[in-house]
Amino acid sequence: MMTTLKRAAIAVLALGAFAAGAVSSARAEVKLSGGGATFPNPLYSRWVQEYEKAHPGVKIEYQSIGSGGGIKGITDKTFDFAGSDAPMNEKEKKAAGAPIVHIPSCAGAVVLSYNLPGFDGELKLTGEAIADIYTGKITNWSDPKLAALNEGAKLPNAAITPVYRTDGSGTTFIFTNYLATQSESFKSSVGMGKQVKWPVGQGGKGSEGVTAAVQQTPGTIGYIELLYASENKIPFASVKNKEGAFVKASPETVAAAGAGAIDKMGESLAVDIWNQPGATAYPISAFTYLLVYQDLSVLKSPEKAQALMEFLTWATHDGQEIAKQLGYAPLSPAVVKKVEAAIAGLKM
């Protein structure tokens, strides 16, 4: 029979083992911090939710602050990874101080959502007409150019208020680069970039701000991601593509736009897929990217580096089914192979 002293010693040892286990468990939890593009935010939020369920030792935070904010965050090293719809330019790459890898996470569409009370048809637009609206050349829904595109539809005699992003945005980057292929006048007067000076219209911060402005104000038109339009039940236009067909955005039509992207992909994996050929290709389509340093030792934690690589692998494989469910176009098998090579090339 054990003495009281012996029992006490065993209890102390057990308590110590428990405490050590608790400390070890606490230390085992890895936290990853990221932020950036609003375009894929609904998808990334769902990814984080599902990944944390399956990997309780990993916590991931993603802040939906726009591509510009994401690039600044990873350049400043306040983020472990960033989201951006726009590839980093040379100035941004230089500011990062070390090579950054662009990993496509999915493809999506920028759509032209609108608020037209009493209009029951399906609005049809061309890139040129959209450019004219955003430069103030077309100011009324009854304009003859719009009437010709929507023959038989009753467009109202009402002023058009174009709504745009006020923050640095990959969505704006995609939208303006597409319009620059459609209108020389737009290209020379407004230009392309994550943030431009719009000559007319009303601003909104983030996709959420543009969506709210369109919902609340009759006569508006705004560029937002397909998922925001679908989730908020906002109608959006069909857009004439390079082949002359009016195409509505969907995972299938976005995938059609990205079908030829593999041939244009360089080592960085960053490539544009707007205004691509193909009868069913939606013309305002783009990949969105997860940005990470090629040398993950900048994270100053082997555990964080390993967790980030595992999350990237999961997102670009298992996570693609979730992308499809939410209305994004999943990566093609050929693009996934390129992504696998890029992740394998990351250094610890």
Protein Blocks (a to p, Z undefined) as FASTA:
>chain_A
ZZfklmmmmmmmmmmmmmmmmmmmmmmpccdddedjfklmmmmmmmmmmmmmmmmmbccd
dddebjklmmmmmmnopafbdcdfbdcdfklmmmnopacddddfbdcddddddddehiab
dcdddfklmmmmmnopambfklmklmmmmghiacddddddddddfbdcfklmmmmmmmmm
momklmmmnopcjbdcdfbdcddehjklmmmmmmmmghiacdddfklmmmnopacddddd
fkopacdddfklmmmmmmmmmmmpcfkopacfehiacjklcfbbcdddddddfblmlnop
aklmmmmmmmmmmmmmmmmmmmmmnopacddfklmmmmmmmmmmpcZZ
